[in-house]
């Protein structure tokens, strides 16, 4: 028969650390591994809600790795002899987390703005876990002031929070792309067919070259001159990062911000911004999509660039009416 879950040993407000030392339950060391335990449990919620196998695998690995991490936080040498050796976090574990972060940074289309958690259910859970592990890090700093802690343990918890932030962005980004793909009417479906919402290394190599960007910008400026409207013209890669942006003389100041946002949107959703606007109206399948990501815009003038049936970048134009912006963007895309 297994032992009882309750022991009554903590009824007076104390508990035992590994090593046998008794401390109050609000001791800072208890706060450290208790907060780590809270974060680990929250990771379970993220694991149960993500639909992406690679993210699930990382979460499972982290939960397993956090068991000895919590043991290290709970250990103080005392009179009690343990039947096992309590491991300590090593520099290699910190490096491993950094490697995962660097890997997903290649996929993440960063907005450069503060995020609002909740872009997907799993991302919300990952953000909650991130905040909890940040609290664990603060408790570790407090403990380190009282007694020296393993510096690699503090670094590990810090990098873990960073990793969870990135994984949350990846989950919500993939979910956004998949939602768009699933809800677009057939006439708007283009190249939103990436597995797991991810870009492959092959697609990364297909981004427009600077020479191609120059040609597109020149074609756009020529069209803008023909219609007599100064424009801001932007070309981005498949992740929405700017390759080239040009402001014609006397172009509106607001266009300096709006043109890159149009290009970013077209790259992120793999769809022309004026087409996205049609399915983002009240009552339509993608209503409210522009409220979840700060750089998403529904203003016409953003067009994806395709090569061999795959989106490899986008252009964004701002300065005139929607129709004029679209015309200049089309001239740029045609030059590509």
C-alpha positions as CSV (number, residue, x, y, z in Angstrom):
1,X,0.0,0.0,0.0
2,X,1.3,3.4,-0.9
3,X,1.9,6.0,1.8
4,X,-0.6,8.7,2.7
5,X,-0.6,12.0,0.9
6,X,-0.8,13.9,4.1
7,X,1.7,13.6,6.9
8,X,0.6,16.4,9.3
9,X,4.2,17.4,9.6
10,X,3.5,20.9,8.2
11,X,0.5,21.7,10.3
12,X,2.5,24.1,12.4
13,X,3.6,26.2,9.4
14,X,7.0,24.6,8.9
15,X,8.4,22.1,6.4
16,X,11.7,20.2,5.7
17,X,14.2,21.1,3.1
18,X,16.2,18.4,1.4
19,X,18.9,17.7,3.9
20,X,16.4,17.7,6.8
21,X,16.5,21.3,8.0
22,X,13.2,22.6,9.2
23,X,12.1,26.1,8.0
24,X,9.0,28.2,8.0
25,X,6.8,27.7,5.0
26,X,7.2,31.4,3.9
27,X,11.0,31.1,4.0
28,X,12.5,32.6,0.9
29,X,14.0,29.3,-0.2
30,X,10.5,27.7,0.0
31,X,9.2,30.7,-2.1
32,X,11.9,30.0,-4.7
33,X,11.1,26.3,-5.4
34,X,7.4,26.8,-4.7
35,X,7.3,29.5,-7.4
36,X,9.3,27.1,-9.7
37,X,6.7,24.5,-9.0
38,X,3.9,26.9,-9.9
39,X,5.6,27.7,-13.2
40,X,6.1,24.1,-14.0
41,X,2.4,23.4,-13.4
42,X,1.5,26.3,-15.7
43,X,3.7,24.8,-18.4
44,X,1.4,21.7,-18.1
45,X,-1.5,23.9,-19.2
46,X,0.5,25.2,-22.1
47,X,1.5,21.6,-23.1
48,X,-2.2,20.6,-23.0
49,X,-3.3,23.4,-25.2
50,X,-0.7,23.9,-27.9
51,X,-1.4,22.2,-31.2
52,X,2.3,22.2,-32.3
53,X,4.3,19.0,-31.7
54,X,7.7,20.7,-31.6
55,X,6.5,23.3,-28.9
56,X,4.9,20.4,-26.9
57,X,8.2,18.5,-27.0
58,X,10.1,21.5,-25.7
59,X,7.6,22.0,-22.9
60,X,7.9,18.3,-21.9
61,X,11.7,18.5,-21.8
62,X,11.5,21.7,-19.7
63,X,9.2,20.1,-17.2
64,X,11.6,17.2,-16.8
65,X,14.6,19.5,-16.5
66,X,12.8,21.6,-13.8
67,X,12.5,18.6,-11.4
68,X,16.2,18.6,-10.6
69,X,16.2,22.4,-10.7
70,X,13.6,22.5,-8.0
71,X,15.6,19.9,-6.0
72,X,18.7,22.1,-6.2
73,X,16.6,25.1,-4.9
74,X,15.2,22.9,-2.1
75,X,18.6,21.6,-0.9
76,X,20.6,22.8,2.1
77,X,23.1,20.4,3.6
78,X,22.0,19.2,7.0
79,X,22.3,16.1,9.2
80,X,20.1,14.0,7.0
81,X,22.0,11.9,4.5
82,X,20.3,11.7,1.1
83,X,20.3,8.5,-1.0
84,X,20.9,10.5,-4.1
85,X,23.1,13.4,-5.2
86,X,21.3,16.6,-5.8
87,X,22.4,18.0,-9.2
88,X,23.3,21.6,-9.9
89,X,22.4,23.6,-13.0
90,X,25.4,23.6,-15.4
91,X,26.4,26.2,-18.0
92,X,25.5,23.8,-20.8
93,X,21.9,23.9,-19.7
94,X,21.8,27.7,-20.1
95,X,23.5,27.4,-23.5
96,X,20.9,24.9,-24.6
97,X,18.1,27.3,-23.8
98,X,19.8,30.0,-25.7
99,X,20.1,27.7,-28.7
100,X,16.4,27.1,-28.7
101,X,15.7,30.8,-28.5
102,X,18.1,31.5,-31.4
103,X,16.4,28.8,-33.5
104,X,12.9,30.2,-33.1
105,X,14.1,33.8,-33.5
106,X,14.5,32.9,-37.2
107,X,10.8,32.1,-37.5
108,X,9.4,34.9,-35.2
109,X,8.1,37.9,-37.1
110,X,8.9,40.5,-34.4
111,X,6.7,43.6,-34.0
112,X,9.0,45.6,-31.8
113,X,6.1,46.5,-29.6
114,X,4.7,45.4,-26.3
115,X,2.5,42.3,-26.6
116,X,-1.0,41.7,-25.3
117,X,-1.1,38.1,-24.1
118,X,-3.9,35.9,-25.4
119,X,-3.2,35.6,-29.1
120,X,-3.8,31.9,-28.7
121,X,-4.7,29.8,-25.7
122,X,-1.3,28.1,-25.4
123,X,0.5,31.4,-25.9
124,X,-1.5,32.8,-22.9
125,X,-0.4,29.9,-20.8
126,X,3.2,30.3,-21.9
127,X,3.1,34.0,-21.0
128,X,1.6,33.2,-17.6
129,X,4.4,30.7,-17.0
130,X,6.9,33.3,-18.1
131,X,5.6,35.8,-15.6
132,X,5.8,33.1,-12.8
133,X,9.3,32.2,-13.6
134,X,10.3,35.9,-13.6
135,X,8.9,35.9,-10.0
136,X,11.0,32.9,-9.3
137,X,14.0,34.7,-10.5
138,X,13.3,37.7,-8.2
139,X,13.0,35.2,-5.3
140,X,16.3,33.7,-6.3
141,X,17.9,37.1,-6.2
142,X,16.5,37.7,-2.7
143,X,17.9,34.3,-1.6
144,X,21.2,35.0,-3.1
145,X,21.5,38.1,-0.9
146,X,21.1,35.8,2.2
147,X,23.3,33.0,1.0
148,X,25.3,32.4,-2.2
149,X,23.4,30.5,-4.9
150,X,24.6,28.7,-7.9
151,X,25.0,31.6,-10.5
152,X,24.1,29.2,-13.3
153,X,20.8,28.5,-11.6
154,X,19.9,32.2,-11.7
155,X,21.0,32.5,-15.3
156,X,18.9,29.4,-16.2
157,X,15.7,30.8,-14.8
158,X,16.3,34.1,-16.6
159,X,16.9,32.3,-19.9
160,X,13.9,30.1,-19.3
161,X,11.6,33.2,-19.1
162,X,13.1,34.5,-22.3
163,X,12.5,31.1,-24.0
164,X,8.9,31.0,-22.9
165,X,8.3,34.5,-24.2
166,X,9.6,33.4,-27.7
167,X,7.6,30.2,-27.6
168,X,4.5,32.1,-26.8
169,X,5.0,34.4,-29.8
170,X,5.6,31.4,-32.1
171,X,2.4,29.7,-31.0
172,X,0.3,32.7,-31.5
173,X,2.0,33.6,-34.8
174,X,1.4,30.1,-36.2
175,X,-2.2,30.1,-34.8
176,X,-2.8,33.4,-36.5
177,X,-1.5,32.1,-39.9
178,X,-3.5,28.9,-39.5
179,X,-6.7,30.9,-38.6
180,X,-6.3,33.0,-41.7
181,X,-5.7,30.0,-43.9
182,X,-8.8,28.2,-42.5
183,X,-11.2,31.1,-42.7
184,X,-10.3,32.8,-45.9
185,X,-12.9,32.4,-48.7
186,X,-11.6,30.3,-51.6
187,X,-11.1,33.3,-53.9
188,X,-8.6,34.8,-51.4
189,X,-6.6,31.7,-50.6
190,X,-3.0,32.2,-51.9
191,X,0.2,30.9,-50.3
192,X,-1.0,30.5,-46.7
193,X,0.0,26.8,-46.7
194,X,3.1,26.6,-44.6
195,X,3.3,23.6,-42.3
196,X,2.9,24.6,-38.7
197,X,2.8,28.2,-40.0
198,X,6.6,28.0,-40.3
199,X,9.0,29.3,-43.0
200,X,11.5,26.8,-44.3
201,X,15.2,27.5,-44.7
202,X,14.6,27.3,-48.5
203,X,12.1,30.1,-48.3
204,X,14.5,32.2,-46.3
205,X,17.0,32.1,-49.2
206,X,14.3,33.2,-51.6
207,X,13.9,36.7,-50.1
208,X,14.2,39.6,-52.6
209,X,17.8,40.8,-53.2
210,X,18.7,44.4,-52.7
211,X,19.1,44.8,-56.5
212,X,15.5,43.5,-56.9
213,X,14.3,45.8,-54.2
214,X,15.9,48.8,-56.0
215,X,14.1,47.8,-59.2
216,X,10.8,47.5,-57.4
217,X,11.2,50.9,-55.6
218,X,12.2,52.6,-58.9
219,X,9.1,51.2,-60.7
220,X,6.9,52.3,-57.8
221,X,8.4,55.8,-57.8
222,X,7.8,56.1,-61.5
223,X,4.2,55.1,-61.1
224,X,3.7,57.5,-58.2
225,X,5.3,60.3,-60.3
226,X,2.9,59.5,-63.1
227,X,-0.2,59.9,-60.9
228,X,1.4,63.0,-59.2
229,X,1.4,61.7,-55.6
230,X,4.6,61.4,-53.5
231,X,4.7,58.1,-51.7
232,X,6.7,56.0,-49.1
233,X,7.6,52.7,-50.7
234,X,8.8,49.7,-48.6
235,X,10.0,46.2,-49.4
236,X,10.2,43.5,-46.7
237,X,11.4,39.9,-46.5
238,X,9.1,36.9,-45.8
239,X,9.3,37.7,-42.0
240,X,8.2,41.3,-42.5
241,X,11.6,42.7,-41.8
242,X,12.5,45.8,-43.9
243,X,15.0,45.3,-46.7
244,X,14.5,48.8,-48.3
245,X,12.2,51.8,-47.6
246,X,12.2,55.0,-49.6
247,X,10.4,58.3,-48.9
248,X,9.7,60.5,-51.9
249,X,10.0,64.3,-51.4
250,X,6.9,65.7,-49.7
251,X,5.4,62.3,-48.8
252,X,3.2,62.4,-45.8
253,X,5.0,61.8,-42.4
254,X,2.4,59.2,-41.4
255,X,3.3,57.2,-44.4
256,X,6.7,56.5,-43.0
257,X,5.0,54.3,-40.4
258,X,2.1,53.0,-42.5
259,X,4.0,51.8,-45.6
260,X,6.2,49.3,-43.5
261,X,3.1,48.2,-41.6
262,X,1.3,47.4,-44.9
263,X,4.3,45.4,-46.1
264,X,4.6,43.6,-42.8
265,X,0.9,42.7,-42.9
266,X,1.1,41.3,-46.4
267,X,4.1,39.2,-45.5
268,X,2.7,38.0,-42.2
269,X,-0.8,36.9,-43.5
270,X,0.4,36.1,-47.0
271,X,-2.4,38.3,-48.4
272,X,-2.9,41.7,-49.9
273,X,-4.0,44.1,-47.3
274,X,-7.1,45.2,-49.2
275,X,-8.2,41.5,-49.5
276,X,-7.6,41.1,-45.8
277,X,-9.8,44.1,-45.1
278,X,-12.8,42.4,-46.9
279,X,-12.8,39.4,-44.5
280,X,-12.0,41.5,-41.4
281,X,-15.2,43.5,-41.3
282,X,-17.8,43.0,-38.6
283,X,-19.6,39.7,-39.0
284,X,-16.8,38.3,-41.3
285,X,-14.5,35.4,-40.4
286,X,-11.4,37.5,-39.5
287,X,-13.1,40.4,-37.7
288,X,-10.8,41.8,-35.1
289,X,-7.6,40.4,-36.4
290,X,-6.0,43.8,-36.5
291,X,-6.5,44.2,-32.7
292,X,-4.3,41.2,-31.8
293,X,-1.1,42.4,-33.5
294,X,-0.1,46.1,-33.4
295,X,1.5,46.1,-36.8
296,X,-1.4,44.5,-38.7
297,X,-3.2,47.0,-40.8
298,X,-6.3,46.6,-43.1
299,X,-5.5,49.6,-45.2
300,X,-4.9,48.8,-48.9
301,X,-1.4,49.1,-50.4
302,X,0.3,46.0,-49.1
303,X,1.0,43.1,-51.5
304,X,2.8,39.8,-51.0
305,X,5.6,38.9,-53.4
306,X,5.6,35.3,-54.7
307,X,8.3,33.2,-56.3
308,X,7.6,29.6,-57.4
309,X,4.2,29.7,-55.6
310,X,5.6,30.8,-52.3
311,X,5.5,34.1,-50.5
312,X,9.1,35.4,-50.2
313,X,8.4,39.0,-49.1
314,X,6.0,41.9,-49.6
315,X,5.7,45.6,-50.6
316,X,3.9,48.4,-48.8
317,X,2.9,51.8,-50.2
318,X,1.4,54.8,-48.5
319,X,0.8,58.4,-49.5
320,X,-2.3,58.6,-51.7
321,X,-5.8,57.2,-51.7
322,X,-6.2,53.4,-51.2
323,X,-6.6,53.0,-54.9
324,X,-3.5,55.0,-55.7
325,X,-1.5,53.1,-53.1
326,X,-2.6,49.8,-54.5
327,X,-1.7,50.9,-58.1
328,X,1.8,51.8,-57.0
329,X,2.2,48.5,-55.0
330,X,1.1,46.6,-58.1
331,X,3.7,48.4,-60.2
332,X,6.4,47.4,-57.7
333,X,5.2,43.7,-57.6
334,X,5.1,43.7,-61.4
335,X,8.8,44.8,-61.5
336,X,9.7,41.9,-59.3
